[in-house]
Amino acid sequence: MQMNTLKSVESLSASDMRRSAYDCFLCSVGYESRARFFAEKKLRKARRCVAVGFTNKKVLFYEDNFAWYEAAGFEVLEPTNEEFSSLAEQLLREAGDASSSLRICLDVSSVTRVRLAIWIDLIRALARERPVQVDFVYSAARYSDPPRVLGPNRAVGPLPGFAGWSNPGIPLTVVVGVGYEYNKALGAVRYLDPEETWAFIPTGHSRRYARTIDRANAHLWEMISEDNRIYYHVLRPLDCLAMLESFVCGVLRSKKVTLLPFGPKSFALCCLLVACIHNDVPVWRVSSGQDTEPTDRVANGRVVGLRTTFSPTQSG
């Protein structure tokens, strides 16, 4: 059984981001131009700075980002998907002094949901041995048109380390975060066939983005009434986390819950943190794999974050 090692979460201010020093600063080398936005703005106060790339989809801004991270003095690594988990564990265990608490900054802006789940699962496992403070930062993006090509859902199932527990016979409620990928959330909901579905919908962006979300999810709205739609602000992740955790806590009194983290990456982070609190709640991945057309996401200049503390569970 995975013990709950997540002890506290608070909002991370801009001044916190500027002043904080870390044992390890972790970024992703992605194909989005925003992949290095925070690293460019942040005065790197870290003993070790690592940018982790990929072995596929080296398109759009990937090579530019790779070159920038190298020139900025980061260690740039390109593990395969199969190698990533062991590499991430090694990086965490090598960070800082093993006899003291660990301070990490993790930029989630361009990390995949699978890799984000692996990072968090490894962090909470390490926290059984010593306290770990993790600052999760997210660079919000300007509006851009959704991908023109979306393949069928090829990978469907729990994210690594977040399978939850099986509760056969208990009614299922699905919480789906919506984005603007056409009918993607709808296909996932139909696959799980829940008794009840709730949608978490991002706000705080342009009207154009809001209209695109509505068009992309028109068929989903036929299944979900207005009463089952919860709105959160993309630049207030702590508020989103609080709403999501409160909702899940209430539903678990009589039903089981599965989280589907579509939409902004900050919502995926909130889903995974809620699952750290409620270990029986699974977080599912639904992906088109290599069939989705890569699209650029340009940073809009706003960076938000959450400061989390993971620490060993005290036996009573």
C-alpha positions as CSV (number, residue, x, y, z in Angstrom):
1,M,0.0,0.0,0.0
2,Q,1.3,3.5,-1.0
3,M,1.5,5.6,2.2
4,N,0.4,9.2,2.0
5,T,3.7,11.2,2.2
6,L,2.2,14.5,0.8
7,K,2.1,16.7,3.9
8,S,1.4,20.2,2.6
9,V,0.7,22.3,-0.5
10,E,0.8,26.1,-0.8
11,S,0.9,28.6,-3.6
12,L,4.3,29.5,-5.0
13,S,4.7,33.2,-5.6
14,A,6.8,35.0,-8.2
15,S,9.2,36.2,-5.4
16,D,9.5,32.6,-4.1
17,M,10.5,31.5,-7.6
18,R,13.2,34.2,-7.8
19,R,14.7,33.7,-4.4
20,S,14.6,30.0,-3.9
21,A,17.7,27.8,-4.1
22,Y,17.5,24.1,-4.9
23,D,19.5,20.9,-4.8
24,C,18.2,20.1,-8.3
25,F,16.4,22.0,-11.0
26,L,14.6,19.7,-13.5
27,C,13.2,20.8,-16.9
28,S,12.1,19.1,-20.1
29,V,13.5,19.5,-23.6
30,G,10.3,19.5,-25.6
31,Y,9.2,20.7,-29.0
32,E,7.2,23.6,-27.6
33,S,8.9,27.0,-27.5
34,R,7.7,27.5,-23.9
35,A,9.7,24.4,-22.8
36,R,12.6,26.7,-21.7
37,F,10.6,29.9,-20.8
38,F,10.9,29.5,-17.0
39,A,14.5,28.3,-17.2
40,E,15.4,31.5,-19.2
41,K,13.7,33.7,-16.6
42,K,14.8,32.0,-13.5
43,L,18.2,32.9,-12.0
44,R,19.4,29.3,-11.6
45,K,20.1,28.9,-7.9
46,A,20.6,25.1,-8.0
47,R,23.4,22.8,-7.3
48,R,22.5,20.7,-10.3
49,C,20.4,21.7,-13.4
50,V,19.1,18.9,-15.6
51,A,17.1,19.1,-18.8
52,V,15.6,15.8,-19.9
53,G,14.7,15.3,-23.5
54,F,13.2,12.6,-25.7
55,T,14.3,10.2,-28.5
56,N,11.3,10.9,-30.7
57,K,9.3,13.9,-32.0
58,K,12.4,16.1,-32.3
59,V,10.4,18.6,-34.3
60,L,9.4,22.3,-34.1
61,F,11.6,23.9,-31.4
62,Y,13.2,20.8,-30.0
63,E,16.7,21.3,-31.4
64,D,16.6,25.0,-30.4
65,N,15.6,24.1,-26.9
66,F,18.3,21.4,-26.7
67,A,21.0,23.8,-27.9
68,W,19.9,26.5,-25.4
69,Y,19.9,24.2,-22.4
70,E,23.4,22.9,-23.3
71,A,24.7,26.5,-23.8
72,A,23.1,27.5,-20.4
73,G,25.2,24.8,-18.6
74,F,22.4,22.2,-18.0
75,E,23.1,18.5,-18.2
76,V,21.0,17.5,-21.2
77,L,19.9,13.8,-21.2
78,E,17.8,12.0,-23.8
79,P,16.5,8.7,-22.3
80,T,14.1,6.4,-24.1
81,N,10.7,6.1,-22.5
82,E,11.8,2.7,-21.1
83,E,15.0,4.3,-19.6
84,F,13.3,7.3,-18.1
85,S,12.1,5.8,-14.8
86,S,15.5,4.5,-13.8
87,L,17.2,7.7,-14.9
88,A,14.7,9.9,-12.9
89,E,15.2,7.7,-9.8
90,Q,19.0,8.1,-10.1
91,L,18.7,11.9,-10.5
92,L,16.6,12.2,-7.4
93,R,18.8,9.9,-5.2
94,E,21.9,11.8,-6.3
95,A,20.5,15.2,-5.5
96,G,21.5,16.8,-2.3
97,D,22.8,15.3,0.9
98,A,21.2,11.9,1.7
99,S,21.1,12.7,5.4
100,S,19.1,15.9,5.0
101,S,15.9,17.2,3.4
102,L,15.9,17.7,-0.4
103,R,14.7,20.7,-2.4
104,I,13.7,20.3,-6.0
105,C,12.2,22.6,-8.7
106,L,10.3,20.7,-11.4
107,D,9.0,22.6,-14.5
108,V,5.9,20.7,-15.7
109,S,5.1,22.9,-18.7
110,S,6.4,20.5,-21.4
111,V,6.7,17.2,-19.5
112,T,4.4,14.4,-20.7
113,R,1.7,13.2,-18.3
114,V,3.4,9.8,-18.1
115,R,6.7,11.3,-17.1
116,L,5.1,13.7,-14.6
117,A,3.4,10.7,-12.9
118,I,6.7,8.9,-12.7
119,W,8.4,11.9,-11.2
120,I,5.7,12.3,-8.5
121,D,5.6,8.6,-7.7
122,L,9.4,8.5,-7.3
123,I,9.3,11.7,-5.1
124,R,6.7,10.3,-2.7
125,A,8.6,7.0,-2.5
126,L,11.8,8.9,-1.7
127,A,9.9,10.9,0.9
128,R,9.5,7.7,3.0
129,E,13.2,8.1,3.8
130,R,13.7,11.9,4.1
131,P,11.7,15.1,3.6
132,V,11.4,16.4,0.1
133,Q,10.2,19.9,-0.9
134,V,9.2,20.2,-4.5
135,D,8.3,23.4,-6.3
136,F,6.2,22.6,-9.3
137,V,6.2,25.5,-11.9
138,Y,4.0,25.9,-14.9
139,S,4.3,28.4,-17.8
140,A,0.9,29.2,-19.1
141,A,0.5,29.4,-22.9
142,R,-1.1,31.8,-25.4
143,Y,-4.0,30.6,-27.5
144,S,-3.0,28.4,-30.4
145,D,-5.1,26.4,-32.7
146,P,-5.7,22.8,-31.7
147,P,-4.0,20.0,-33.6
148,R,-5.5,19.3,-37.0
149,V,-4.7,15.6,-36.8
150,L,-5.8,13.5,-33.8
151,G,-5.3,9.7,-34.0
152,P,-7.5,7.2,-32.2
153,N,-6.9,6.6,-28.5
154,R,-4.2,4.0,-28.5
155,A,-2.9,4.1,-24.9
156,V,-5.7,3.9,-22.3
157,G,-5.1,3.0,-18.7
158,P,-3.7,4.2,-15.4
159,L,-0.6,6.4,-15.3
160,P,2.5,4.7,-13.8
161,G,2.1,4.5,-10.0
162,F,-1.4,5.7,-10.0
163,A,-3.6,2.7,-10.6
164,G,-5.6,3.2,-7.4
165,W,-7.3,0.3,-5.8
166,S,-10.0,-2.0,-7.2
167,N,-13.5,-1.6,-5.7
168,P,-15.8,-3.9,-7.6
169,G,-19.4,-3.3,-7.3
170,I,-19.1,0.3,-6.2
171,P,-20.6,2.9,-8.6
172,L,-18.0,4.8,-10.7
173,T,-17.8,8.6,-11.0
174,V,-15.4,10.0,-13.6
175,V,-13.9,13.4,-13.3
176,V,-12.6,14.6,-16.7
177,G,-10.5,17.7,-17.3
178,V,-11.4,19.1,-20.7
179,G,-9.1,20.7,-23.3
180,Y,-9.7,21.6,-26.9
181,E,-8.8,18.3,-28.6
182,Y,-11.9,17.3,-30.5
183,N,-13.9,14.6,-28.8
184,K,-10.8,13.2,-27.0
185,A,-12.5,13.5,-23.5
186,L,-15.7,12.0,-24.9
187,G,-13.9,8.8,-26.1
188,A,-12.3,8.3,-22.7
189,V,-15.6,8.7,-20.8
190,R,-17.3,6.3,-23.1
191,Y,-14.5,3.8,-22.5
192,L,-14.9,3.9,-18.7
193,D,-18.7,4.0,-18.9
194,P,-19.2,5.6,-15.5
195,E,-22.5,6.0,-13.6
196,E,-21.8,9.8,-13.4
197,T,-19.4,12.2,-15.1
198,W,-18.2,15.6,-14.0
199,A,-16.1,18.0,-16.0
200,F,-13.4,20.4,-14.8
201,I,-13.2,23.3,-17.3
202,P,-10.4,25.8,-17.5
203,T,-11.1,29.5,-17.4
204,G,-9.0,32.6,-17.1
205,H,-7.9,32.6,-20.8
206,S,-9.0,34.2,-24.0
207,R,-12.6,34.0,-25.3
208,R,-11.2,32.3,-28.4
209,Y,-9.9,29.5,-26.3
210,A,-13.2,29.2,-24.4
211,R,-15.1,29.0,-27.7
212,T,-12.7,26.3,-29.0
213,I,-13.2,24.2,-25.9
214,D,-17.0,24.4,-26.3
215,R,-16.8,23.3,-30.0
216,A,-14.3,20.5,-29.3
217,N,-16.5,19.1,-26.5
218,A,-20.0,19.7,-28.0
219,H,-20.8,16.0,-27.9
220,L,-19.5,15.6,-24.3
221,W,-21.8,18.4,-23.2
222,E,-24.7,16.3,-24.4
223,M,-23.7,13.8,-21.7
224,I,-22.9,16.3,-18.9
225,S,-25.4,18.8,-17.6
226,E,-24.5,22.3,-16.5
227,D,-24.8,21.2,-12.9
228,N,-22.0,18.7,-13.4
229,R,-19.5,21.3,-14.8
230,I,-16.9,22.8,-12.5
231,Y,-14.9,25.8,-13.6
232,Y,-11.3,26.5,-12.4
233,H,-8.9,29.3,-13.2
234,V,-5.7,28.2,-15.0
235,L,-3.6,30.7,-13.1
236,R,-4.8,29.6,-9.6
237,P,-3.6,26.0,-9.3
238,L,-4.0,25.9,-5.5
239,D,-7.7,26.8,-5.8
240,C,-8.1,24.1,-8.5
241,L,-6.4,21.6,-6.2
242,A,-8.6,22.5,-3.3
243,M,-11.8,22.2,-5.3
244,L,-10.7,18.9,-6.9
245,E,-9.7,17.4,-3.5
246,S,-12.9,18.5,-1.8
247,F,-15.0,17.1,-4.6
248,V,-13.2,13.8,-4.6
249,C,-13.4,13.5,-0.8
250,G,-17.1,13.9,-1.0
251,V,-17.7,11.4,-3.8
252,L,-15.6,8.8,-2.1
253,R,-18.1,8.5,0.7
254,S,-20.3,6.4,-1.5
255,K,-18.6,5.9,-4.9
256,K,-15.2,5.3,-6.5
257,V,-13.6,8.0,-8.6
258,T,-11.3,7.9,-11.6
259,L,-9.5,11.1,-12.8
260,L,-8.9,11.9,-16.5
261,P,-6.4,14.8,-16.7
262,F,-7.1,16.4,-20.0
263,G,-6.7,20.1,-20.4
264,P,-3.7,22.2,-19.1
265,K,-0.7,20.4,-17.6
266,S,-1.4,22.2,-14.4
267,F,-4.7,20.3,-14.1
268,A,-2.8,17.0,-14.6
269,L,-0.5,18.0,-11.7
270,C,-3.5,18.7,-9.5
271,C,-5.0,15.3,-10.3
272,L,-1.8,13.5,-9.4
273,L,-1.5,15.4,-6.1
274,V,-5.1,14.5,-5.2
275,A,-4.2,10.9,-5.9
276,C,-1.3,11.2,-3.5
277,I,-3.8,12.2,-0.8
278,H,-6.4,9.6,-1.8
279,N,-4.4,6.5,-2.7
280,D,-7.4,4.6,-3.9
281,V,-8.1,7.1,-6.7
282,P,-6.7,6.2,-10.1
283,V,-5.4,8.7,-12.6
284,W,-5.8,7.5,-16.2
285,R,-3.9,8.3,-19.3
286,V,-5.6,8.4,-22.7
287,S,-3.2,9.1,-25.6
288,S,-3.1,8.9,-29.3
289,G,0.6,8.1,-29.1
290,Q,2.7,9.2,-32.1
291,D,-0.4,9.9,-34.2
292,T,-1.1,13.3,-32.8
293,E,0.3,16.3,-34.7
294,P,2.9,18.2,-32.7
295,T,1.8,21.9,-32.1
296,D,3.7,24.7,-30.6
297,R,2.6,26.3,-27.3
298,V,4.0,29.8,-26.8
299,A,4.4,31.1,-23.2
300,N,2.2,34.0,-22.4
301,G,4.5,35.3,-19.8
302,R,2.7,34.0,-16.7
303,V,4.3,31.4,-14.5
304,V,2.4,29.8,-11.6
305,G,3.4,27.1,-9.2
306,L,2.8,25.0,-6.1
307,R,5.2,24.4,-3.3
308,T,4.7,20.9,-1.9
309,T,6.2,19.0,1.0
310,F,6.5,15.3,1.1
311,S,7.9,13.7,4.3
312,P,8.0,10.3,6.0
313,T,4.8,9.1,7.6
314,Q,5.0,9.0,11.4
315,S,3.9,5.7,12.9
316,G,1.6,6.2,15.8
